[in-house]
Amino acid sequence: MNPATDATPAPESDSEESVLKMELTPGGMPTLRVDDVWLEDPEDPVAASKAFVSPDVVANADQLVLFGSGLGYRPLRLKSLGAERLVVVEPVEEVLVTARELLPDAFDGVSCVRSIDALIDTLSASGAADDRIVLLSPPGYAEAYPAFHARVQEAIRDAQGFRRMRERSAEGRRAMVLTSGRASRRHASGLPLALAAGQPLRGRAAFIVSAGPSLDRNRHLLNAARQKGALFAVNTAAKALAGELDALDVLVRIESLAASPELAAIAEKTAVLALDLVADADTFALETAQKALFVQEHEALVPVTDALGVTPLRYGATVATAAFALARAWGADPIVLVGQDLAYTGGQAYATGTGREGWSTSVEDGVITVDFDEATADAFRSKGLEVPHRSQPCLDVAAWGGAGVVPSTYDMTLFRRWFEAAAQHYEGRFINATEGGASIRGWEERPLEAVLAELPTPAASSADVLTEALGQAPQIPASALRRLRKEGARTARGGLDAGRRSGARGARARAK
């Protein structure tokens, strides 16, 4: 009976020869040990569970993580103390099954997980970044499974980091919608709503092309891919492909950075330019056959979507997730990822032709450093955006095709988990044809050439069916955009006033 594993290799191996045994205490109560280590008290496990944690610890924690279900005595005790947000992580499946049979009440309303990935997913799904997550570790479990215990500690730190990233991203995007997006909103009037176009891609594939370094392996197949389905590209990948693609079906853009000449060149060959409301005004002005508008779904953006009266699009923190969400909403099946490395494959950050192929990466002492040019940093600063971090903790994750591991980061791991959750949540076939980078659970891993060989060729082009559907889709009323512009102006004035007040307080403090 071995501890659970997941896609990420363990830092060390717990014993593979451990033997679990359930025995009875002198009083006739079930107890549990692994080899010579007791996972439950050998004399009185109920009394031990009461002494295990004080009521104050439970009362002061926002969320509890219990390492080891045991036979259910400790979870039952925590519930009696009022623990409402409790996650139990149990390394051994047989133990959890037995505990649920012995004390089923102990697990009602309790989240139980067995892998590190599942623990991070559970903790990241809800809760604030500043929540106090308390790990409760029975001495027996920490002794019996030290490697797994260490990974649980790391998982809690990772989950809190993911929460911070999610909150920062959502609040930043809301601020852009209400303030810096004012210029873009002037161009939004009269554009069709992407989610109001129905499912024009039902019955055909969608290829989501990103700018990961592995794009160089199969980019020569993308013109052929467009004959088999709808070819989507994110802006960075599209720039790299401008001179190679005969045409592009959908260019997806969520960034508020200014459009480049390369992007303008590919836009001229693009059937549909799909834009988030916060995209840069220059992007809205690009010449293309058809534009479509969407707004991200997030609790921080509810005032925006309510004011506009639009159905929001549920996607993650990257433009590739927005492209996936659009393709799925339009009925595409299968959805195929290309160039979605989610890792620094071969020490590279981006594919050639992106303008970022010169970004070098290095790993030292568990930290990965990306050396990007100062022009990139200036572009972010000019829009009031946070400059990407040059150094982050390095995470070795399972590689595409099962060939060892590749270096990744917390933010890329968050993006990968989004795709994994999407594959679990939605029906359909999901294929990762990146041919490099990180493995994505729940996605088939197949070379792009093999995928194309098995797909039929649709009778009508994807560009034609998308253009026709969007031509009949409703638009955002101009009056709704005017109301949102007024709210943005008020928000901007409020932020300026707050800044002035803060500056005045600082000046008074310095004078004292």
C-alpha positions in Angstrom: 0.0 0.0 0.0 1.8 3.0 -1.3 1.2 6.8 -1.0 -0.7 8.3 -3.9 1.3 9.8 -6.7 0.5 12.3 -9.4 2.1 13.8 -12.6 4.8 15.5 -10.6 7.5 13.3 -9.3 7.9 13.0 -5.6 11.1 14.6 -4.1 11.8 11.3 -2.4 10.1 7.9 -2.2 8.2 6.7 0.8 8.6 3.0 1.6 7.2 0.7 -1.0 7.2 -2.2 1.4 5.0 -0.7 4.1 2.4 -3.0 5.6 -0.9 -1.6 7.0 -2.6 -3.5 9.7 -5.9 -2.7 11.6 -6.0 -4.0 15.2 -8.2 -3.6 18.2 -7.3 -1.6 21.3 -7.7 -3.2 24.8 -11.1 -1.6 24.9 -12.1 -3.2 21.6 -11.9 -0.1 19.4 -10.3 -0.3 15.9 -6.9 1.3 15.5 -4.3 1.3 12.8 -0.6 1.1 12.2 1.8 0.9 9.3 4.8 -1.3 10.1 5.7 -0.2 13.6 4.2 3.3 13.3 0.8 3.9 14.8 -1.5 6.0 12.6 -4.1 5.9 15.4 -3.5 5.7 19.1 -3.0 2.0 20.2 -4.8 2.6 23.6 -7.7 5.0 23.0 -8.0 6.7 19.6 -11.1 8.7 20.6 -9.3 10.3 23.6 -6.2 10.9 21.4 -8.3 12.7 18.8 -9.6 15.1 21.4 -6.1 15.9 22.6 -4.9 16.2 19.0 -6.0 19.8 18.4 -7.3 22.6 20.6 -10.6 24.4 19.9 -8.7 27.7 19.5 -6.7 26.3 16.5 -10.0 25.4 14.7 -11.7 28.6 15.6 -8.8 30.8 14.3 -8.3 28.9 11.0 -10.0 29.9 7.8 -9.4 26.5 6.3 -8.0 23.2 7.7 -6.0 20.5 6.0 -5.8 17.2 7.8 -2.9 15.0 6.7 -4.3 11.5 7.0 -7.9 10.4 7.5 -6.9 7.6 9.9 -10.0 5.6 10.8 -12.1 8.8 11.0 -11.6 9.8 14.7 -9.8 13.0 14.0 -12.1 14.3 11.2 -15.1 13.6 13.4 -13.5 15.5 16.3 -12.7 18.5 14.0 -16.3 18.6 12.8 -17.5 18.6 16.4 -15.4 21.7 17.0 -17.1 23.5 14.1 -14.6 23.0 11.3 -16.6 24.0 8.2 -13.8 24.1 5.6 -12.0 20.9 6.1 -9.9 19.0 3.5 -8.6 15.6 4.3 -5.6 14.3 2.3 -5.1 10.5 2.7 -2.0 8.8 1.1 -3.5 5.3 1.0 -6.8 4.6 -0.7 -7.6 1.5 1.4 -7.4 3.6 4.6 -9.9 6.1 3.4 -12.3 3.5 2.2 -12.2 1.7 5.5 -12.6 5.0 7.5 -15.7 5.9 5.5 -17.2 2.5 6.3 -16.4 2.7 10.0 -17.4 6.4 10.6 -19.4 7.7 7.7 -20.6 10.8 9.6 -17.0 11.9 9.9 -16.8 12.6 6.2 -20.2 14.2 5.5 -19.4 17.6 3.8 -15.6 17.0 4.0 -13.4 17.2 0.9 -11.2 14.1 0.7 -8.3 13.9 -1.8 -5.5 11.5 -2.4 -3.1 13.3 -4.7 -1.1 16.5 -4.5 -2.7 17.7 -7.7 -6.2 17.2 -6.3 -5.2 19.0 -3.1 -4.0 22.0 -4.9 -7.1 22.0 -7.1 -9.3 21.9 -4.1 -7.5 24.6 -2.2 -7.2 26.9 -5.2 -10.8 26.6 -6.2 -12.1 29.0 -3.6 -11.0 31.2 -0.7 -9.0 34.4 -0.5 -5.3 34.7 -0.9 -4.9 35.9 2.7 -6.9 33.0 4.2 -5.1 31.2 7.0 -4.8 27.6 5.9 -3.7 25.4 8.8 -2.1 22.0 8.3 -2.8 19.4 11.0 -0.3 16.5 10.9 -0.7 13.6 13.2 2.8 12.5 14.3 2.3 8.9 13.0 1.4 10.1 9.5 4.3 12.5 9.3 6.6 9.7 10.4 5.2 7.0 8.1 5.0 9.2 5.0 7.6 12.0 5.3 8.0 12.6 1.5 4.3 12.9 1.0 3.9 15.1 4.0 6.6 17.5 2.6 4.7 17.7 -0.6 1.5 18.5 1.2 3.2 21.5 2.9 4.4 22.7 -0.5 1.0 22.2 -2.0 -0.6 24.6 0.5 2.0 27.2 -0.3 1.3 26.7 -4.0 -2.4 27.0 -3.6 -2.1 30.3 -1.8 0.1 31.5 -4.6 -2.5 30.5 -7.1 -5.1 32.4 -5.2 -3.0 35.5 -5.1 -2.5 35.3 -8.9 -6.2 34.8 -9.5 -7.2 37.8 -7.4 -4.6 40.0 -8.9 -5.6 39.0 -12.4 -9.3 39.5 -11.9 -9.0 42.9 -10.1 -6.5 44.1 -12.7 -8.8 43.2 -15.6 -11.8 44.9 -13.9 -9.8 48.0 -13.5 -8.8 47.9 -17.1 -12.5 47.5 -18.2 -13.6 50.4 -16.1 -10.7 52.8 -16.7 -8.0 52.1 -19.3 -10.5 50.3 -21.5 -12.5 53.5 -22.2 -10.8 54.1 -25.6 -11.5 50.5 -26.6 -15.2 50.8 -25.7 -15.6 53.6 -28.3 -14.8 51.0 -30.9 -17.0 48.3 -29.4 -20.3 49.8 -30.5 -21.8 47.9 -33.4 -19.7 44.7 -33.0 -21.5 41.4 -32.8 -21.4 39.4 -29.5 -19.3 36.3 -29.8 -21.5 34.2 -27.6 -24.7 35.2 -29.4 -23.6 33.5 -32.7 -24.8 30.0 -31.8 -22.6 27.0 -32.6 -21.4 27.5 -36.1 -18.4 25.1 -35.6 -20.5 22.1 -34.5 -19.1 19.0 -36.1 -15.7 20.3 -36.9 -12.3 20.6 -35.2 -10.7 23.7 -33.7 -6.9 24.1 -33.5 -5.8 26.5 -30.8 -2.3 27.7 -31.7 -0.1 29.3 -29.0 3.5 30.6 -29.1 5.3 27.9 -27.1 8.7 26.8 -28.3 7.4 23.5 -29.6 5.4 25.4 -32.2 8.5 25.2 -34.3 8.0 21.4 -34.6 4.7 21.4 -36.4 4.0 24.9 -37.6 4.4 23.7 -41.2 1.2 21.7 -40.9 -1.1 24.6 -39.9 -2.2 25.5 -43.4 -3.3 21.9 -43.8 -5.0 22.0 -40.3 -7.1 25.0 -41.5 -8.6 22.7 -44.2 -9.7 20.2 -41.6 -11.2 22.7 -39.1 -11.1 26.2 -37.6 -7.6 27.6 -37.0 -7.5 29.9 -33.9 -4.3 31.7 -33.0 -3.4 33.9 -30.0 -1.7 37.2 -30.8 1.9 36.2 -30.2 1.6 33.0 -32.2 -0.2 34.9 -35.0 2.7 37.4 -35.3 5.1 34.5 -35.7 2.9 32.9 -38.4 2.0 36.0 -40.4 4.4 35.1 -43.3 3.5 31.4 -43.3 -0.3 31.1 -43.1 -2.4 31.4 -46.2 -5.2 32.6 -43.9 -6.4 32.5 -40.3 -9.9 31.8 -39.1 -9.9 33.4 -35.7 -7.4 35.7 -34.0 -8.1 36.0 -30.3 -6.9 39.0 -28.3 -7.4 39.9 -24.6 -4.3 42.0 -24.0 -4.3 45.8 -23.5 -0.8 46.1 -25.1 -0.6 48.0 -28.4 -1.1 46.1 -31.6 2.2 45.5 -33.6 2.7 45.7 -37.4 3.1 41.9 -37.5 -0.4 41.6 -35.9 -1.8 44.0 -38.4 -0.3 41.9 -41.2 -2.0 38.7 -40.0 -5.3 40.5 -39.2 -5.6 41.3 -42.9 -5.7 37.6 -43.6 -8.0 36.8 -40.6 -11.7 36.0 -41.0 -12.7 36.9 -37.4 -10.9 39.1 -34.9 -12.3 38.0 -31.4 -11.7 40.7 -28.8 -12.2 41.0 -25.1 -13.6 44.4 -24.2 -10.2 45.4 -22.5 -8.1 44.8 -25.7 -6.1 47.7 -26.8 -7.9 50.3 -28.9 -5.4 49.9 -31.7 -6.4 46.2 -32.0 -10.1 47.2 -32.3 -9.0 49.4 -35.2 -7.2 46.6 -37.1 -8.5 45.9 -40.6 -10.1 42.5 -40.7 -13.1 40.8 -42.3 -15.2 40.5 -39.1 -14.8 41.4 -35.4 -16.6 39.8 -32.4 -16.7 40.9 -28.8 -16.7 39.1 -25.5 -16.2 39.8 -21.8 -14.6 37.5 -19.3 -16.7 35.8 -16.6 -15.5 36.6 -13.1 -17.1 37.8 -9.9 -15.0 41.0 -10.1 -16.5 41.7 -13.6 -20.2 41.2 -12.7 -20.9 45.0 -12.6 -19.4 45.2 -16.2 -21.4 42.3 -17.7 -24.5 43.4 -15.9 -24.2 47.0 -17.2 -23.7 45.7 -20.8 -26.3 43.0 -20.5 -24.0 40.4 -22.1 -23.4 36.7 -21.4 -19.8 36.5 -20.1 -17.2 34.0 -21.4 -15.7 31.7 -18.8 -11.9 31.5 -19.4 -8.7 31.6 -17.4 -5.8 34.0 -17.1 -4.4 33.5 -20.6 -5.5 34.2 -24.1 -5.2 30.5 -25.0 -7.9 29.7 -22.5 -10.1 32.4 -24.0 -9.6 30.8 -27.5 -10.5 27.4 -26.0 -13.6 28.8 -24.4 -14.7 30.5 -27.7 -14.1 27.3 -29.7 -16.1 25.2 -27.3 -18.9 27.8 -27.1 -19.1 27.7 -30.9 -19.5 23.9 -30.8 -16.1 22.8 -32.0 -15.1 19.1 -31.3 -12.4 18.0 -31.1 -10.3 20.9 -29.7 -6.6 20.5 -30.5 -3.8 22.4 -28.7 -0.7 23.3 -30.7 2.3 25.2 -29.2 0.8 25.0 -25.7 4.1 24.1 -23.9 3.2 25.5 -20.5 6.9 24.9 -19.8 10.3 26.2 -20.9 11.0 23.4 -23.4 14.7 23.1 -24.3 15.5 26.2 -22.3 13.3 28.4 -24.6 10.5 30.7 -23.7 8.8 31.2 -27.1 8.8 29.9 -30.7 10.9 31.6 -33.4 9.3 34.6 -35.1 7.5 35.9 -32.0 10.0 38.6 -31.3 10.7 36.8 -28.0 12.7 33.9 -29.3 15.8 35.5 -27.8 14.5 35.2 -24.3 16.9 32.9 -22.5 16.1 30.8 -19.5 18.3 29.3 -16.8 17.7 27.2 -13.7 19.8 27.4 -10.6 19.0 26.3 -7.0 15.4 25.6 -7.8 14.8 29.0 -9.4 14.1 29.6 -13.1 15.2 32.9 -14.5 13.9 34.4 -17.8 16.1 37.0 -19.4 13.8 39.2 -21.5 14.6 42.5 -23.2 13.9 45.9 -21.7 11.6 46.8 -24.6 9.2 44.2 -23.3 9.3 45.7 -19.8 8.7 49.2 -21.2 5.7 48.0 -23.2 4.1 46.7 -20.0 5.0 49.8 -18.0 3.5 52.1 -20.7 0.1 50.5 -20.1 0.4 50.5 -16.3 0.7 46.8 -16.2 2.9 44.7 -13.9 6.2 43.7 -15.6 6.6 39.9 -15.8 8.7 38.3 -13.1 12.2 37.4 -14.3 12.7 34.8 -11.6 10.3 32.3 -10.2 10.5 29.0 -8.3 11.1 26.2 -10.8 8.7 23.2 -10.9 9.7 20.0 -12.7 6.5 18.7 -14.3 5.7 15.6 -16.4 6.6 16.1 -20.0 4.4 15.6 -23.1 4.6 12.0 -24.2 5.9 10.8 -20.9 9.5 11.6 -21.7 10.8 12.7 -18.3 10.1 16.2 -16.9 10.3 19.8 -18.2 10.9 23.0 -16.2 7.8 25.0 -15.5 6.5 27.7 -13.0 3.6 28.3 -10.7 1.8 30.5 -13.1 2.2 28.0 -16.0 1.0 25.3 -13.6 -2.1 27.3 -12.8 -2.8 27.7 -16.6 -2.2 23.9 -17.1 -4.7 23.1 -14.3 -7.3 25.2 -16.0 -7.0 23.1 -19.2 -7.1 19.9 -17.0 -10.3 21.1 -15.2 -11.9 22.1 -18.6 -11.3 18.5 -19.9 -13.0 17.1 -16.8 -15.9 19.6 -16.9 -16.9 19.7 -20.5 -17.9 16.9 -22.9 -16.0 16.3 -26.1 -12.6 15.2 -27.3 -9.5 17.2 -26.2 -6.1 16.6 -28.0 -2.8 18.0 -27.0 -0.8 18.1 -30.3 2.0 20.4 -28.9 4.6 17.6 -29.3 6.6 19.1 -26.4 6.2 21.0 -23.1 4.1 19.8 -20.2 1.7 16.9 -20.2 -1.9 18.0 -19.6 -4.0 15.5 -17.7 -7.3 14.5 -19.5 -6.0 15.4 -22.9 -4.9 12.9 -25.5 -1.3 13.3 -26.6 -0.9 12.8 -30.3 1.3 14.3 -33.1 -0.5 16.9 -35.2 0.2 15.0 -38.4 -1.6 12.0 -37.0 -4.6 14.1 -35.9 -4.9 15.6 -39.3 -4.8 12.3 -41.0 -7.9 11.0 -39.2 -10.1 14.2 -39.5 -12.6 14.7 -42.4 -12.6 17.9 -44.5 -15.8 20.0 -44.0 -17.8 20.9 -47.0 -17.9 24.7 -46.1 -14.9 26.6 -44.8 -14.8 27.6 -41.1 -14.3 31.2 -42.2 -17.6 31.2 -44.1 -19.7 29.6 -41.4 -18.3 31.9 -38.7 -18.7 35.1 -40.8 -22.3 34.1 -41.5 -23.2 33.3 -37.9 -21.6 36.5 -36.5 -23.3 38.6 -39.2 -26.6 37.6 -37.7 -25.6 38.0 -34.0 -26.9 40.8 -31.9 -24.7 43.7 -30.7 -24.1 45.6 -27.5 -26.4 48.6 -27.3 -24.6 51.9 -27.6 -26.5 53.2 -24.6 -25.0 50.4 -22.4 -21.5 51.3 -23.5 -22.2 55.0 -22.6 -23.3 54.0 -19.1 -20.1 51.9 -18.7 -18.0 54.8 -19.9 -19.5 57.0 -17.2 -18.9 54.4 -14.5 -15.3 54.1 -15.7 -14.8 57.9 -15.5 -16.2 57.9 -11.9 -13.8 55.0 -11.0 -10.8 56.9 -12.5 -11.7 60.1 -10.6 -12.1 58.1 -7.4 -8.7 56.5 -7.9 -7.1 59.9 -8.6 -8.7 61.4 -5.5 -7.6 58.5 -3.4 -4.0 58.9 -4.7 -4.1 62.6 -3.9 -5.3 62.0 -0.4 -2.6 59.3 0.1 0.0 61.7 -1.2 -1.1 64.5 1.1 -1.0 62.2 4.1 2.5 61.1 3.2 3.6 64.8 2.9 2.2 65.6 6.3 3.9 62.6 7.8 7.3 63.6 6.3 6.8 67.2 7.5 6.3 65.9 11.1 
